[in-house]
Amino acid sequence: MANSNQLKALLRSFAEGDDRHFYSVAMQMAAHEAKQGHGKLAEDLRELIDAAKGRRNANATDRAIPIARPKGELASLLSVTYPSRRLPDMVLSQPLLDALQRVLKEQRHLTKLRSHGLQPRRKLLLVGPSGTGKTMTAATLAGELGIPLFVVRLDALITKFMGETAAKLRQVFDAMSSTRGVYFFDEFDAIGSQRGMANDVGEIRRILNSFLLMIEQDESSSVIVAATNHPGILDEALFRRFDDVIEYHVPAGEEIQALLRMRLASYLKSAKAHADLAAVAEGLSHAEISRAIDDAIKDAVMYDQTNVPAESLQCLLQQRQTIRQRTAVGKI
């Protein structure tokens, strides 16, 4: 029979949701039984493991469905999705990749860390220009952890009535305790701007005070992600409430080439073309480059072309650069 260490490892990996380790330990147990001469039991275990893997893969897109969707007033405050994104779907600089991998590693060992009186990273502030991957990061964290993504709808959260917004915010934090997920506050500066600014109003100041108190007291297992394009206007007290502040930037040369290789794998394979296009795309965000690539692929599909002409994509990238320049000088 399985030894005590294998049984503990099996239960620990199940509790932490580490499927790969769970199946690895189960296969070790099957191999152990085979060595003990229990051939039939070993074969039965292998068949059960294979069947479990097959069912899990077949139901991968549905595994989070049993989690209750927001109901009542909470349904207007949170929108829920079940992302399938993974880290390899993103093009990230090495420091950014390391930071996200650390968050995921600690989340996957949540039970073990808490058993030693330690708290995993789970309160993240993402800062950087628009289109650099902050929203995609929230979806990727949810996809990697196999938990739902709840997007907090600030338009429904913030009201003009005194005290009402704080009450709604309390509902969101209560949901974090009852349903584990990634809770995403986009455009976070709408509620996190500095107290005492010229355009500050009393209700916004009360909302910020409420958020500071609630996030500090929160001890749920959910991951809280806030994102902003304007970190300079955030209240200083907020930065101390987050476990990590992660900075995003527009991609540099190597990152742009990696993005081109990923998105154009079946349409453009020339390394020289990638390098030339990366030079044209310098200064554009991930989102701007991705949109130009999508437009080039659409053109190829509509005209029954098997490859994307580099010249066509270059023109689309130059158009994006023109729009960016005109926006910068206020002509759009």
Phi, psi and omega per residue, in radians:
M1 nan 2.845 -3.129
A2 -1.084 2.516 3.119
N3 -1.414 2.996 -3.038
S4 -1.125 -0.631 -3.139
N5 -1.137 -0.677 3.112
Q6 -1.144 -0.735 3.128
L7 -1.103 -0.747 3.131
K8 -1.146 -0.704 3.114
A9 -1.129 -0.651 3.138
L10 -1.117 -0.834 -3.135
L11 -1.172 -0.663 -3.129
R12 -1.137 -0.789 -3.138
S13 -1.157 -0.586 3.087
F14 -1.158 -0.772 -3.117
A15 -1.119 -0.592 -3.105
E16 -1.551 -0.044 3.120
G17 1.242 0.409 -3.133
D18 -1.582 1.509 -3.054
D19 -1.047 -0.746 -3.076
R20 -1.060 -0.770 3.128
H21 -1.212 -0.631 3.127
F22 -1.036 -0.864 -3.123
Y23 -1.190 -0.590 3.115
S24 -1.100 -0.794 3.123
V25 -1.140 -0.715 3.129
A26 -1.055 -0.708 3.102
M27 -1.178 -0.607 3.059
Q28 -1.089 -0.694 3.109
M29 -1.127 -0.705 3.111
A30 -1.121 -0.718 3.128
A31 -1.140 -0.659 3.114
H32 -1.083 -0.750 3.130
E33 -1.146 -0.627 3.109
A34 -1.108 -0.726 3.117
K35 -1.132 -0.518 3.137
Q36 -1.394 0.004 3.130
G37 1.538 0.134 3.139
H38 -1.626 1.164 -3.035
G39 -1.044 -0.757 -3.111
K40 -1.125 -0.764 3.128
L41 -1.112 -0.734 3.132
A42 -1.070 -0.747 -3.141
E43 -1.150 -0.714 3.105
D44 -1.076 -0.715 3.136
L45 -1.113 -0.762 3.137
R46 -1.085 -0.727 3.132
E47 -1.115 -0.704 3.116
L48 -1.139 -0.693 3.132
I49 -1.135 -0.801 3.134
D50 -1.089 -0.720 3.141
A51 -1.139 -0.703 3.134
A52 -1.119 -0.736 3.107
K53 -1.085 -0.744 -3.131
G54 -1.100 -0.778 3.129
R55 -1.139 -0.668 -3.107
R56 -1.187 -0.681 3.111
N57 -1.184 -0.694 -3.122
A58 -1.155 -0.538 -3.080
N59 -1.820 0.271 -3.025
A60 -0.984 -0.669 -3.094
T61 -1.363 -0.213 -3.058
D62 -1.905 -0.034 -2.926
R63 -1.139 -0.409 -3.126
A64 -1.619 -0.059 -3.067
I65 -1.031 -0.661 -3.117
P66 -1.073 -0.353 3.122
I67 -1.121 2.302 -3.079
A68 -1.089 2.380 3.044
R69 -1.414 2.693 3.125
P70 -0.989 2.418 -3.127
K71 -2.174 2.851 3.096
G72 1.072 -2.434 -3.109
E73 -1.127 -0.512 -3.134
L74 -1.103 -0.497 3.133
A75 -1.115 -0.477 3.111
S76 -1.468 -0.259 -3.111
L77 -1.679 -0.440 -3.069
L78 -2.257 2.349 2.950
S79 -1.938 2.400 -3.017
V80 -2.068 2.424 3.013
T81 -2.373 2.928 3.141
Y82 -2.174 1.426 -3.006
P83 -1.142 2.642 3.063
S84 -1.986 0.132 -3.119
R85 -1.137 2.639 3.075
R86 -2.302 2.854 -3.124
L87 -0.970 -0.692 3.118
P88 -1.099 -0.244 3.094
D89 -1.350 -0.149 -3.106
M90 -1.958 2.615 3.009
V91 -1.801 1.998 -3.006
L92 -2.272 2.595 2.992
S93 -1.197 2.768 -3.075
Q94 -1.066 -0.766 3.110
P95 -1.050 -0.682 -3.141
L96 -1.201 -0.746 3.093
L97 -1.061 -0.759 3.137
D98 -1.071 -0.726 -3.125
A99 -1.113 -0.762 -3.124
L100 -1.241 -0.650 3.097
Q101 -1.113 -0.623 3.112
R102 -1.143 -0.743 3.099
V103 -1.043 -0.829 -3.112
L104 -1.121 -0.727 -3.133
K105 -1.079 -0.762 -3.139
E106 -1.189 -0.645 3.108
Q107 -1.139 -0.643 -3.134
R108 -1.283 -0.280 3.071
H109 -1.981 0.525 -3.079
L110 -0.947 -0.870 -3.089
T111 -1.103 -0.757 -3.115
K112 -1.118 -0.760 -3.132
L113 -1.120 -0.765 -3.131
R114 -1.184 -0.499 3.105
S115 -1.177 -0.322 3.086
H116 -1.816 0.256 3.114
G117 1.327 0.349 -3.122
L118 -1.931 2.636 3.139
Q119 -1.929 2.261 3.093
P120 -1.258 2.713 3.032
R121 -1.065 2.239 3.122
R122 -2.703 0.038 3.083
K123 -2.104 1.844 -2.977
L124 -2.083 2.403 3.035
L125 -2.007 2.059 -3.128
L126 -1.797 2.194 -3.093
V127 -2.235 2.508 3.104
G128 2.680 3.014 -3.078
P129 -1.087 2.811 3.091
S130 -1.093 2.489 3.050
G131 1.411 0.241 -3.087
T132 -1.756 0.057 2.996
G133 1.952 0.223 -3.091
K134 -1.187 -0.836 3.125
T135 -1.126 -0.706 3.116
M136 -1.094 -0.581 3.123
T137 -1.095 -0.753 3.122
A138 -1.044 -0.753 3.124
A139 -1.157 -0.667 -3.129
T140 -1.175 -0.717 3.097
L141 -1.051 -0.752 3.116
A142 -1.124 -0.753 -3.139
G143 -1.128 -0.744 -3.139
E144 -1.144 -0.630 -3.083
L145 -1.573 -0.147 3.135
G146 1.194 0.589 3.132
I147 -2.185 2.789 -3.101
P148 -1.250 2.730 3.043
L149 -1.821 2.084 3.090
F150 -1.855 2.029 3.100
V151 -1.667 2.127 -3.137
V152 -1.351 2.135 -3.107
R153 -1.515 1.746 -3.076
L154 -1.137 -0.504 3.131
D155 -1.120 -0.540 3.111
A156 -1.558 -0.423 -3.086
L157 -1.310 -0.762 -3.040
I158 -1.561 2.139 3.121
T159 -2.213 2.986 -3.110
K160 -1.560 -0.086 -3.062
F161 -1.585 2.305 -3.076
M162 -1.028 2.208 3.063
G163 1.488 -0.295 -3.065
E164 -1.233 -0.692 -3.132
T165 -1.117 -0.733 3.122
A166 -1.079 -0.654 3.117
A167 -1.146 -0.696 3.107
K168 -1.194 -0.664 3.109
L169 -1.096 -0.646 3.087
R170 -1.079 -0.668 3.095
Q171 -1.076 -0.707 3.128
V172 -1.110 -0.784 -3.137
F173 -1.206 -0.554 3.044
D174 -1.131 -0.659 3.110
A175 -1.121 -0.613 3.114
M176 -1.047 -0.627 -3.134
S177 -1.325 -0.592 -3.068
S178 -1.524 -0.496 -3.105
T179 -2.343 1.956 3.134
R180 -1.189 2.344 3.113
G181 -2.989 -3.121 2.966
V182 -1.676 2.069 -3.117
Y183 -1.824 2.029 -2.954
F184 -1.921 2.081 3.036
F185 -1.789 1.736 3.105
D186 -1.527 2.799 -3.092
E187 0.853 0.852 -2.969
F188 -1.106 -0.404 -3.133
D189 -1.095 -0.260 3.106
A190 -1.099 -0.514 3.114
I191 -2.061 -0.119 -3.055
G192 -1.942 0.261 -3.100
S193 -1.213 2.739 -3.040
Q194 -1.025 2.387 3.023
R195 -1.258 2.376 3.139
G196 1.657 0.022 3.078
M197 -1.171 2.831 -3.054
A198 -1.059 -0.607 -3.118
N199 -1.677 0.257 -3.120
D200 -1.210 2.425 3.027
V201 -2.151 2.750 -3.030
G202 -0.999 -0.711 -3.078
E203 -1.159 -0.726 3.110
I204 -1.095 -0.659 3.112
R205 -1.129 -0.683 3.107
R206 -1.182 -0.641 3.110
I207 -1.090 -0.794 3.134
L208 -1.085 -0.781 3.113
N209 -1.042 -0.710 3.125
S210 -1.140 -0.753 -3.137
F211 -1.090 -0.785 3.130
L212 -0.994 -0.754 -3.137
L213 -1.183 -0.774 -3.070
M214 -1.202 -0.712 -3.115
I215 -1.244 -0.531 3.105
E216 -1.233 -0.636 -3.115
Q217 -1.461 -0.270 -3.066
D218 -1.135 2.207 3.108
E219 -2.227 0.457 -3.119
S220 -1.283 3.137 3.069
S221 -1.719 0.075 -3.130
S222 -1.356 2.776 3.075
V223 -1.767 2.209 -3.140
I224 -1.842 2.139 -3.132
V225 -2.162 2.154 3.046
A226 -2.032 2.473 -3.108
A227 -2.311 2.489 3.101
T228 -2.604 2.569 3.010
N229 -1.579 -0.128 -3.011
H230 -2.264 1.200 -3.106
P231 -1.113 -0.414 -3.093
G232 -1.141 -0.368 -3.115
I233 -1.748 0.037 3.116
L234 -1.292 2.564 3.091
D235 -1.160 2.374 -3.071
E236 -1.034 -0.546 -3.107
A237 -1.121 -0.410 -3.121
L238 -1.150 -0.687 -3.038
F239 -1.063 -0.510 -3.141
R240 -1.341 -0.278 -3.096
R241 -1.527 -0.181 -3.115
F242 -1.798 2.533 3.125
D243 -1.245 -0.641 -3.137
D244 -2.445 2.448 2.939
V245 -1.931 1.992 -3.023
I246 -1.912 2.183 -3.075
E247 -1.664 2.400 3.103
Y248 -2.003 2.558 -3.135
H249 -2.394 2.825 3.010
V250 -1.129 2.594 -3.051
P251 -1.194 2.593 3.054
A252 -1.664 -3.054 -3.036
G253 -0.885 -0.953 -3.100
E254 -1.133 -0.677 3.127
E255 -1.156 -0.684 3.121
I256 -1.111 -0.735 3.118
Q257 -1.124 -0.686 3.102
A258 -1.108 -0.696 3.108
L259 -1.132 -0.724 3.106
L260 -1.116 -0.753 3.133
R261 -1.102 -0.729 -3.117
M262 -1.143 -0.838 -3.026
R263 -1.407 -0.399 -3.069
L264 -1.963 0.368 -3.038
A265 -0.912 -0.672 -3.084
S266 -1.704 -0.013 -3.000
Y267 -2.121 -0.419 -3.103
L268 -2.683 1.959 -3.013
K269 -1.965 0.027 -3.102
S270 -1.303 2.097 3.124
A271 -1.114 -0.651 3.128
K272 -1.139 -0.717 3.108
A273 -1.078 -0.706 3.105
H274 -1.054 -0.769 -3.127
A275 -1.136 -0.736 3.137
D276 -1.143 -0.739 -3.140
L277 -1.170 -0.633 3.120
A278 -1.075 -0.647 3.120
A279 -1.145 -0.672 3.117
V280 -1.190 -0.607 -3.049
A281 -1.480 -0.060 -3.092
E282 -0.952 2.237 3.128
G283 1.733 -0.275 3.096
L284 -1.448 2.695 3.104
S285 -1.420 2.931 3.074
H286 -0.962 -0.763 -3.085
A287 -1.135 -0.723 -3.138
E288 -1.131 -0.735 3.123
I289 -1.156 -0.743 -3.126
S290 -1.096 -0.677 3.128
R291 -1.158 -0.690 3.103
A292 -1.124 -0.711 3.103
I293 -1.103 -0.790 3.131
D294 -1.028 -0.732 3.137
D295 -1.119 -0.697 3.139
A296 -1.152 -0.703 3.125
I297 -1.178 -0.686 3.100
K298 -1.046 -0.771 3.118
D299 -1.053 -0.760 -3.141
A300 -1.076 -0.753 -3.138
V301 -1.139 -0.782 -3.090
M302 -1.150 -0.532 -3.140
Y303 -1.747 0.296 3.065
D304 0.993 0.658 3.085
Q305 -1.673 2.480 -3.140
T306 -1.533 -0.317 3.138
N307 -2.215 2.700 3.044
V308 -1.598 2.067 3.087
P309 -1.108 2.278 -3.127
A310 -1.040 -0.620 -3.120
E311 -1.119 -0.643 3.140
S312 -1.145 -0.789 3.137
L313 -1.182 -0.624 3.114
Q314 -1.057 -0.743 3.113
C315 -1.090 -0.729 3.138
L316 -1.138 -0.679 3.103
L317 -1.173 -0.680 3.108
Q318 -1.133 -0.621 3.076
Q319 -1.097 -0.721 3.102
R320 -1.097 -0.695 3.112
Q321 -1.108 -0.709 3.123
T322 -1.103 -0.767 3.119
I323 -1.078 -0.742 3.130
R324 -1.078 -0.753 -3.116
Q325 -1.159 -0.717 3.137
R326 -1.183 -0.623 3.101
T327 -1.148 -0.680 -3.088
A328 -1.121 -0.565 -3.123
V329 -1.704 0.140 3.037
G330 1.390 0.378 3.136
K331 -1.588 -0.064 3.053
I332 -2.207 nan nan
